[in-house]
Amino acid sequence: MIKAANKIKIAELQGQKIALLGFGLDNQAFLAWLEKHRIKAHVTICDQRPITKLPPVKAAYSKISFQLGTSFNKNLGQFDQLFRAPGWPIACPGVRAALKNKRTKLINPLDLFLELCPSKNIIGVTGTKGKGTTASLIYQILKDAKKTVWLGGNIGIPPLSFLDKIKPSDYVVLELSSFQLEDLKHSPRYAVITNLFKEHLAPADPNNPNYHRSFNAYWQAKLQIAKHADNKYLVINQNLVQKMKGAKIESQLLPFLTSSLPTRLVGEFNGQNIAAAVDIADLLKIKPASYKKTIAGFTNLEHRLEFVTEIKGVKYFDNSFSTTPESTALDLQSFAQPIILIAGGADKGADFRPLAKKIKQYVKYLVLLDGQATPRLQKNIIAAGFSPAKFQIVTSMAAAVKLANRNSAPGDVILLSTACASFGLFKNYKERGDLFKKYVSGSK
């Protein structure tokens, strides 16, 4: 049976001229939703990539057109609705021109999900770092407590892909990026902000060039998770409470510090992630004995300070997901052992000076991956007093692991935590982490 809200939305979309701005996972899921409900809209896929680089398009009921290459953002005012992928900048000249006609609407697929979701038990998790781990932990806590729960969002599962399966009593956990949140008009009932560091202040990903024009704009995007009337509770890092002054948030604030519960997760910041998850579990009246058992057995997500292996007394950790100096600095403080650090890469406009001091304090030897940001990082570590004899620049992951091994001894930690984006030497952070693990395995 089609729910009433879906019927209204389906009627609104029939016959509309719709542009999918970027054919990523969210808009692929939206197109599949259109197809499933036999919505006869006129759909145009707008994307910079050539058609040979796009995912396969299956369209049984919609009329599909393409606007690719250099014309990807031209004449967008001809459409009734623009469904924006998170990587598509709101400030795109084509979008701004289209919205001047007051007829064309810019739509966030996440807003569509929040509007149509039959359950109000939605937990949204954002933050510069830790949101994936925290969302996954909350999901596992609910699952182990025998709740029916769905996990999606920036973690790689579009919420629209499971919208029609959700029942009113179900729970939904969403990992949400600032780009998913920045133009949101609805908020989840329960919201979490894990932390806030300078991030996404310059375009780094050629396929997802969105970025925030200032640190305040980035913060305001994060706050969208709790700005709207749907939100009732905001679980927030104690360090951010001062920033909430004047934020005009009506939700109940629940600050968290650091959990001391037994866990297999490494690092104080994971203690903060656990504390946030515990606050949500308490709000949802999950029994402490249940969530404590889940927390004790929970392991890191892949590429998030993931323990890889131990070889000849040397432990290897993969945090390829660490793309900011602040998160790498936290990683360095997570170990008592001497650290051989692999860092460097693409430039996101970050300030490396505080990290350079941490590298001087904690790092035994530094392997730098070649990239646009690496010369600045190199300059800052030398200025901090780190000896030039204790670092070297390499141009591949194979060379990085080989050099790290050469400078390690039993009892050391070899840590991939780059403080930079991956683009240049690697397609993305996943490929970077996968290659690290591949060459580490080859060291056995």
C-alpha positions, 0 to 999 in steps of 0.5 A: 500500500502506498502511504498518503504522503507518498501519494501526494509527492508522486502526484506532484512529480508526475509530468515534471521536468526534473534535472538530476544534478550529479548522478551519484548514489543519492540521485541514482536511488532517487531515479530508482524510486521514480521508476518504482512508483511509475512516475512519468517525469521528464528526467535529465541527468546533468553531470560533468562526466561523459556517458561512458563514465556514468553508472548504468542507467535503467529507465523503464517509465521515465524519459531520460535525457543527458546534459553532460560535459561542458554543458552540464550546468547550462539552462537549468532554469528550463527544469521544474525541479533540480535534485542536487547531489551533495557534491554539487555546489549550491553556489554553482552559477547554473543553479543560481541563474535557474533559481532567479525565475522563482519557478525552478526549485532546488531539492535535496534528496535527503529532504525528500527522505525526511519528508516521506519517512513513515518513522520519526525515530530518525537519528542523524549523526554529523561532525568532521570526524567520527560520524561514521563510527558513531552512526555505526555504533548506534546502529549496532546498539539498536540492532543488538537490542532487537530493534528494527533499524536501518543505516544509511547516508554518507556511509554509502547507503542512500536513504531513498534506497530503503524508504519504502521498506521502513515501518512507523516503529522502525529506527533509522540511523543516518551519517550526514555530511555537511554537504547533505545538510547545508540546504536541509529544510527538515531535521532528524528527531535525534541529532549528534554532532561529534566534533568540529575541525576545519574541513572542506574549505577548498575544493579537493575532489574533482568529481565532487567539487563542493566546499564551504567558503568559510569555517563559519559557513561549514559550522552553519551547515552542520547546525542544519541537523538541529535547526528545524522543528522536527529535531527534539534532542541535540547530543553535542560535544562539550567542546562545542557548547560555547559555539551554540550561543546565539545559534537559535536551536530550540532542541534539548542540548545533551553535551557529552565528554568521554566514555570510559566503558571497556572497548576495543576502539583506540584513542580518546576521540573514540571515547567521545564517539562512544559517549555520544552513542551512549547518550542516544541509547539512554534517550531511546531507553536501551538497557545499559547491560545491552549497549555495554556488551555491544560497545565492548565487542565493537571494532573500528570501521575500515580505514578508520584507525583500523588495526591491520596486523602485527609483523615482527613486533610492529603494529600497523594501523590504517586511518586513511579516512583521516584527512584533516590535521586535527584528526591526525593529531588525535591519532598521534595521541592515541599511542604510547609506542614510537610512531612511524607516520605516513602523511601528506597528499592533496591540499584542502586549505588546512593549517598544518602548524599545530600538527607539526608540533605534534609530529615533533613530539610523537613521531619517530620517522615521517614518510610524506606522500607527494601531493599539493599539500606536502610542501606546506606540511614539510615547511611546517615540520621543519619550522617546528624543529623536526629534523630533515633526516627523519623524513622523506617524500615518496611517490607511491604507497609501495615506497611509503610502506617499504620506507616505513618498514625500514625505519621501524623496530619491534614495539613501533607503530606504523600509522597511515594518517595523512591529514590530507585528501587522497586525490593526486596519487589515489582515487580516494581514501578507500584506494589509499587505505586498500593499497596500504593494507596490500603492501603491509600484507606483502611485508610478511 
